[in-house]
Amino acid sequence: MQTKSIGVVSWLVAFLALSVAASSGLAGMLLAVEEINAKGGVEVGGARRPLKLEVLDTRDLEPGVPLSEALLVVEKLVLERKADVLMGGPVRSEAAMAAMDLIAKYRKVSILTTGALTPAYHRRVAENYAKYKYLFRITSEAGQLAKEAIDLFESIRQANGFDRIFIMVQDVAHARAIAGLVGKGLEQKGWTVLGSEVYPTGALDYSTGLLKARDQKAQILFVWMDHPETAILVKQWSDLKIPVLPVAGISSAVEQPGAWASTGGAVAYWLACPANAGNAPSNATPLTMKFYKAYTDRWLVEPEGYGTSSSYTGVYVLADAIKRAGSVDADRLVAALEKTDTTGVYGRVRFDPKSHQVIPSYDPKEGAVSTWFQWQDRKRVVVFPKAIATGKIQIPPGLTPSKGKD
């Protein structure tokens, strides 16, 4: 008897082939689906059924594309492709927020695995659970990432005595919000925030901010930009020999495994945060390097960065929930997802029962762990949090630690 496939649908592709977060997230999802289907599929009611992955493009990160287009794609997935579950994006926070009412209207379970960093997403779920209970997010969000950045900088201050920082961010909502949260948090801890520069998406010159950081004797440069043109910033930092420790948040130009080659080594000493662990080599859980090797073998490239490990993990978490629910019925699936307690690529995976945000931790035995790495001698070396670190932060030439301890 022929089995019926379960339509697991992603609409995360944006910027078309140029979207690093989208393409690597999709690759992670495809790998998980292939692995599950190779074992016969998902167990549902005593039988195994294959997962079917459909992909549509919301184009929500393309300049000038209206949010209405992303919403039309969501409806197409539901009404034409008959999706049982929505997974992936939209990647842009504004698009993800706009899609919430539509997803709730059709009572479809949705798992965000990449993008949409705004804390407003899970707050809305908590504030109106009855309406938005179908929506989950299995990756990190801006508030948590800002907290991690502050804790990282505090550890750098303890080790090196640095307490002067300059901030450069992309002109998008979540980046401006993170800049504000990090700046305010550090000032409360006694840091000197020397200033900030905001750049439009696709900017081609970052020298003004770099020279301000140099002239004001900044010790740390905090960058939050996810557009590919950040590679220009990396090269300008190197060419101008700006004596600061550069720390990027989610940044495709820095976090990619090919960044060393593409920048001619200019990315040396740069730190980046591709969000969840597994997007750079570590031993966060027994599954981390297993995923890392499987991804590299399948796609002939190391996991590229943000959204890769979370999209892979999301498929496995969904498969587990379907098995426990014995169905893809939305309400039964919500109940199963709320009871999720499993080990994934980046730690213990559980959802807050009211907000449906994945529960974070610095300890992979307790929650979902992020990863901050530094480029050292052509390799991405995880340096934070301590529980999964594989090395220590190196200070670039020209920047002398003033005090501190190892």
C-alpha positions as CSV (number, residue, x, y, z in Angstrom):
1,M,0.0,0.0,0.0
2,Q,1.4,3.4,-0.9
3,T,2.1,5.7,2.0
4,K,1.0,9.3,2.2
5,S,3.8,11.9,2.6
6,I,3.7,14.6,5.2
7,G,4.3,18.0,3.7
8,V,6.9,19.8,5.8
9,V,7.2,23.2,4.1
10,S,9.8,25.9,4.3
11,W,9.6,29.4,2.8
12,L,13.0,30.6,4.1
13,V,14.7,31.4,0.8
14,A,15.4,35.1,0.4
15,F,18.0,37.1,-1.5
16,L,17.6,34.1,-3.9
17,A,21.0,32.3,-4.3
18,L,22.8,35.1,-2.5
19,S,21.0,34.6,0.8
20,V,23.5,32.8,3.0
21,A,21.2,32.4,6.0
22,A,18.4,31.0,3.8
23,S,20.5,28.7,1.6
24,S,22.4,27.2,4.5
25,G,19.3,26.7,6.5
26,L,17.6,25.0,3.6
27,A,20.7,22.7,3.2
28,G,20.5,21.8,6.9
29,M,16.8,21.0,6.5
30,L,17.3,18.9,3.4
31,L,20.0,16.9,5.1
32,A,17.7,16.1,8.0
33,V,14.9,15.1,5.7
34,E,17.2,12.9,3.7
35,E,18.5,11.2,6.9
36,I,15.0,10.6,8.3
37,N,13.6,9.3,5.0
38,A,16.6,7.0,4.5
39,K,15.4,5.2,7.7
40,G,11.8,4.9,6.3
41,G,10.5,8.3,7.4
42,V,8.6,9.5,10.5
43,E,6.7,7.0,12.6
44,V,3.0,7.8,12.7
45,G,0.5,5.5,14.3
46,G,2.7,2.4,13.9
47,A,3.6,3.1,10.2
48,R,6.5,5.1,8.7
49,R,5.8,7.9,6.3
50,P,8.3,10.0,4.4
51,L,8.7,13.7,4.9
52,K,8.2,15.9,1.9
53,L,10.0,19.2,1.8
54,E,8.6,22.0,-0.4
55,V,10.4,25.4,-0.8
56,L,8.9,28.7,-1.9
57,D,10.6,32.1,-1.9
58,T,9.1,35.0,0.1
59,R,11.8,37.4,-1.1
60,D,11.4,39.1,2.3
61,L,15.0,40.2,2.5
62,E,15.1,41.7,-1.0
63,P,15.1,45.6,-1.0
64,G,11.7,47.0,-2.2
65,V,9.7,43.8,-2.0
66,P,6.5,44.4,-0.1
67,L,5.5,42.3,2.9
68,S,2.3,41.4,1.1
69,E,4.3,39.2,-1.2
70,A,5.6,37.2,1.7
71,L,2.1,36.7,2.9
72,L,0.9,35.5,-0.5
73,V,3.6,32.9,-0.4
74,V,2.5,31.7,3.0
75,E,-1.1,31.4,1.7
76,K,0.2,29.5,-1.3
77,L,2.0,27.0,0.9
78,V,-1.2,26.4,2.9
79,L,-3.9,26.5,0.2
80,E,-2.1,25.2,-2.9
81,R,0.8,23.1,-1.5
82,K,-1.4,21.7,1.3
83,A,1.4,22.1,3.9
84,D,0.9,20.3,7.2
85,V,3.6,22.3,8.9
86,L,5.5,25.5,8.1
87,M,9.2,25.6,8.8
88,G,12.1,28.0,8.2
89,G,11.2,31.7,8.0
90,P,10.2,34.3,6.9
91,V,13.7,35.6,7.6
92,R,13.0,39.3,8.1
93,S,11.4,40.1,11.4
94,E,8.8,42.4,9.9
95,A,7.7,39.7,7.5
96,A,7.6,37.0,10.3
97,M,5.5,39.3,12.5
98,A,3.1,40.1,9.6
99,A,2.7,36.4,8.9
100,M,1.7,35.5,12.4
101,D,-2.0,36.3,12.0
102,L,-2.2,34.4,8.7
103,I,-0.6,31.3,10.3
104,A,-3.0,31.5,13.2
105,K,-5.9,31.9,10.9
106,Y,-5.2,28.7,9.1
107,R,-4.2,26.9,12.3
108,K,-0.9,25.6,11.0
109,V,2.0,24.8,13.2
110,S,5.0,26.9,12.3
111,I,8.6,26.5,13.5
112,L,11.0,29.4,12.9
113,T,14.5,28.1,12.4
114,T,16.3,31.1,11.0
115,G,16.0,34.9,11.0
116,A,13.2,36.8,12.7
117,L,15.3,37.8,15.7
118,T,12.8,40.2,17.2
119,P,11.8,39.4,20.8
120,A,8.3,40.8,19.9
121,Y,7.6,37.5,18.2
122,H,7.6,35.2,21.2
123,R,6.2,37.9,23.4
124,R,3.2,38.1,21.2
125,V,2.7,34.3,21.5
126,A,2.8,34.6,25.3
127,E,0.4,37.6,25.4
128,N,-2.2,35.9,23.2
129,Y,-1.5,32.2,23.6
130,A,-5.0,31.1,22.5
131,K,-4.5,32.7,19.1
132,Y,-0.8,32.2,18.4
133,K,-0.2,28.8,20.1
134,Y,0.7,27.3,16.8
135,L,3.9,29.3,16.4
136,F,7.3,28.2,17.8
137,R,10.9,29.4,17.4
138,I,13.8,27.0,17.8
139,T,16.6,29.5,17.3
140,S,17.9,32.4,19.3
141,E,16.5,35.9,19.4
142,A,17.9,39.5,19.8
143,G,17.4,39.8,23.6
144,Q,19.4,36.6,24.3
145,L,22.1,37.5,21.8
146,A,22.5,40.9,23.3
147,K,22.9,39.4,26.8
148,E,25.5,37.0,25.4
149,A,27.4,39.8,23.8
150,I,27.5,41.7,27.1
151,D,28.7,38.6,29.0
152,L,31.3,38.0,26.3
153,F,32.6,41.6,26.6
154,E,32.7,41.3,30.4
155,S,34.9,38.1,30.1
156,I,37.2,40.1,27.7
157,R,37.4,42.9,30.2
158,Q,38.3,40.5,33.0
159,A,41.1,38.9,30.9
160,N,42.5,42.1,29.2
161,G,41.2,45.2,31.0
162,F,39.4,46.4,27.9
163,D,36.4,48.7,28.6
164,R,36.1,51.1,25.6
165,I,33.8,50.1,22.8
166,F,32.6,51.5,19.5
167,I,29.5,50.1,17.8
168,M,28.6,49.8,14.0
169,V,25.3,48.3,12.9
170,Q,23.1,47.8,9.9
171,D,20.1,50.0,9.5
172,V,17.5,47.3,10.3
173,A,15.3,47.0,13.3
174,H,16.9,44.1,15.1
175,A,20.4,45.4,14.6
176,R,19.5,48.8,16.0
177,A,17.8,47.2,18.9
178,I,20.8,45.0,19.7
179,A,23.1,48.0,19.6
180,G,20.9,49.8,22.1
181,L,20.6,46.9,24.4
182,V,24.3,46.1,24.4
183,G,25.4,49.8,24.7
184,K,23.0,50.4,27.6
185,G,24.0,47.2,29.3
186,L,27.7,47.9,29.1
187,E,27.3,51.5,30.3
188,Q,25.6,50.1,33.4
189,K,28.6,47.9,34.0
190,G,31.0,50.8,33.8
191,W,32.1,50.6,30.1
192,T,32.7,53.7,28.0
193,V,30.5,53.4,24.8
194,L,32.3,55.9,22.5
195,G,29.6,56.1,19.9
196,S,27.9,54.2,17.1
197,E,27.5,54.4,13.3
198,V,24.4,53.0,11.4
199,Y,24.9,51.9,7.8
200,P,22.3,51.1,5.2
201,T,22.0,47.6,3.9
202,G,24.5,47.2,1.1
203,A,26.8,50.0,2.2
204,L,30.2,49.9,0.4
205,D,32.3,52.2,2.6
206,Y,32.8,51.8,6.4
207,S,35.9,53.9,6.8
208,T,34.1,56.7,8.7
209,G,33.1,54.5,11.6
210,L,36.5,52.7,11.6
211,L,38.4,55.9,11.8
212,K,36.2,57.2,14.6
213,A,36.8,54.0,16.5
214,R,40.6,54.5,16.1
215,D,40.6,58.2,16.9
216,Q,38.6,57.7,20.1
217,K,40.9,54.8,21.1
218,A,38.3,52.1,21.2
219,Q,39.6,48.7,22.2
220,I,36.6,46.7,20.9
221,L,34.6,47.2,17.7
222,F,31.1,45.7,17.9
223,V,29.6,45.1,14.5
224,W,26.1,43.8,13.8
225,M,25.5,43.5,10.0
226,D,24.2,40.5,8.1
227,H,24.6,41.7,4.5
228,P,27.4,40.3,2.3
229,E,29.0,43.8,1.9
230,T,30.4,43.4,5.5
231,A,33.3,41.8,3.8
232,I,34.3,45.3,2.7
233,L,34.3,46.4,6.3
234,V,36.6,43.4,7.2
235,K,39.1,44.4,4.5
236,Q,39.0,48.1,5.4
237,W,39.7,47.2,9.1
238,S,42.7,45.2,7.9
239,D,44.0,47.8,5.4
240,L,43.7,50.7,7.8
241,K,45.3,48.6,10.6
242,I,42.7,49.8,13.1
243,P,43.9,48.6,16.6
244,V,40.7,47.2,17.9
245,L,39.4,43.7,18.6
246,P,36.6,43.3,16.1
247,V,33.5,41.4,17.3
248,A,30.7,40.7,14.8
249,G,27.3,39.3,15.7
250,I,25.4,37.4,13.0
251,S,27.4,38.3,9.9
252,S,27.5,36.2,6.8
253,A,30.8,37.8,5.6
254,V,32.6,36.7,8.8
255,E,30.9,33.5,9.9
256,Q,31.2,31.6,6.6
257,P,33.9,28.9,6.4
258,G,35.2,30.5,3.2
259,A,35.7,33.9,4.8
260,W,39.4,33.5,5.3
261,A,39.9,32.8,1.6
262,S,37.5,35.4,0.3
263,T,39.1,38.2,2.4
264,G,42.6,37.1,1.8
265,G,43.1,36.5,5.5
266,A,41.8,39.9,6.6
267,V,39.2,38.2,8.7
268,A,41.9,37.0,11.1
269,Y,41.1,37.9,14.8
270,W,37.5,38.6,14.0
271,L,34.8,37.1,16.2
272,A,31.3,36.2,15.1
273,C,28.2,34.6,16.4
274,P,26.3,32.4,14.0
275,A,23.8,31.9,16.9
276,N,23.3,28.2,17.8
277,A,26.2,25.9,18.3
278,G,27.0,23.4,15.5
279,N,27.6,26.2,13.0
280,A,31.3,26.1,14.0
281,P,33.1,23.0,15.3
282,S,32.7,22.2,19.0
283,N,31.6,19.3,21.2
284,A,28.5,20.9,22.6
285,T,26.6,17.6,22.5
286,P,27.5,14.1,21.1
287,L,25.5,15.1,18.0
288,T,27.4,18.4,17.2
289,M,30.3,17.0,15.3
290,K,28.2,14.1,13.9
291,F,26.1,16.8,12.2
292,Y,29.1,18.8,11.3
293,K,30.7,15.9,9.5
294,A,27.4,14.8,7.8
295,Y,26.8,18.3,6.5
296,T,30.3,18.6,5.2
297,D,30.2,15.3,3.5
298,R,26.8,16.0,1.9
299,W,27.4,19.6,0.7
300,L,31.2,19.6,0.5
301,V,31.4,22.6,2.7
302,E,31.4,23.1,6.5
303,P,28.1,24.3,8.0
304,E,28.0,27.9,6.7
305,G,26.6,29.8,9.7
306,Y,23.4,31.2,11.1
307,G,20.3,29.0,10.6
308,T,22.2,25.9,9.6
309,S,22.2,23.8,12.7
310,S,18.8,25.1,13.9
311,S,17.1,24.2,10.6
312,Y,18.6,20.7,10.8
313,T,17.5,20.3,14.4
314,G,14.1,21.7,13.7
315,V,13.2,18.9,11.4
316,Y,14.3,16.3,14.0
317,V,12.3,18.0,16.7
318,L,9.3,18.0,14.4
319,A,9.7,14.3,13.6
320,D,9.9,13.5,17.3
321,A,6.7,15.5,18.0
322,I,4.8,13.9,15.1
323,K,5.7,10.5,16.5
324,R,4.6,11.3,20.0
325,A,1.4,13.0,18.8
326,G,0.7,10.1,16.4
327,S,-0.6,12.7,14.0
328,V,0.0,16.0,12.2
329,D,-3.2,17.4,13.6
330,A,-2.3,21.0,14.7
331,D,-3.6,20.9,18.2
332,R,-2.1,17.5,19.0
333,L,1.2,18.6,17.4
334,V,1.3,21.8,19.6
335,A,0.8,19.7,22.7
336,A,3.6,17.4,21.7
337,L,6.0,20.2,20.8
338,E,5.3,21.8,24.2
339,K,6.5,18.6,25.8
340,T,9.6,18.4,23.7
341,D,12.7,17.5,25.8
342,T,15.5,16.2,23.7
343,T,19.2,16.6,22.9
344,G,19.9,18.4,19.7
345,V,23.0,19.6,17.8
346,Y,23.3,22.7,20.1
347,G,22.1,21.3,23.4
348,R,18.9,20.4,25.3
349,V,15.8,21.4,23.3
350,R,12.8,22.5,25.2
351,F,10.2,25.3,24.5
352,D,8.8,27.8,27.0
353,P,5.3,26.5,27.4
354,K,3.7,29.9,27.0
355,S,5.9,31.8,24.6
356,H,7.1,28.8,22.5
357,Q,10.6,30.3,22.4
358,V,13.4,27.7,22.7
359,I,14.9,27.8,26.2
360,P,18.5,29.1,26.1
361,S,21.4,28.2,28.4
362,Y,25.2,28.5,28.6
363,D,25.2,24.8,29.5
364,P,24.2,22.4,26.7
365,K,22.8,20.0,29.2
366,E,20.2,22.6,30.3
367,G,19.2,24.4,27.1
368,A,20.0,25.7,23.6
369,V,23.6,27.0,23.5
370,S,24.8,29.7,21.1
371,T,28.4,29.9,19.9
372,W,30.9,32.7,19.5
373,F,34.0,31.9,17.5
374,Q,37.2,33.7,16.5
375,W,39.2,33.3,13.2
376,Q,42.6,31.9,14.2
377,D,45.1,30.6,11.7
378,R,42.5,29.9,9.0
379,K,40.1,28.1,11.5
380,R,36.9,29.1,13.3
381,V,37.7,28.5,17.0
382,V,34.9,28.6,19.5
383,V,35.8,30.9,22.4
384,F,32.4,31.5,24.1
385,P,30.5,30.3,26.1
386,K,33.1,28.5,28.3
387,A,31.2,25.2,28.4
388,I,31.8,24.6,24.7
389,A,34.9,26.7,24.0
390,T,37.8,25.0,22.1
391,G,40.2,27.9,22.5
392,K,40.9,31.4,23.9
393,I,40.5,34.8,22.4
394,Q,43.7,36.1,20.7
395,I,44.3,39.9,20.7
396,P,45.3,41.4,17.3
397,P,48.6,43.2,16.8
398,G,48.7,46.8,17.9
399,L,46.2,46.3,20.7
400,T,47.9,45.8,24.1
401,P,46.0,44.4,27.1
402,S,46.1,46.9,29.9
403,K,45.4,44.5,32.8
404,G,43.5,41.3,33.5
405,K,44.2,37.7,34.1
406,D,43.9,34.4,32.1
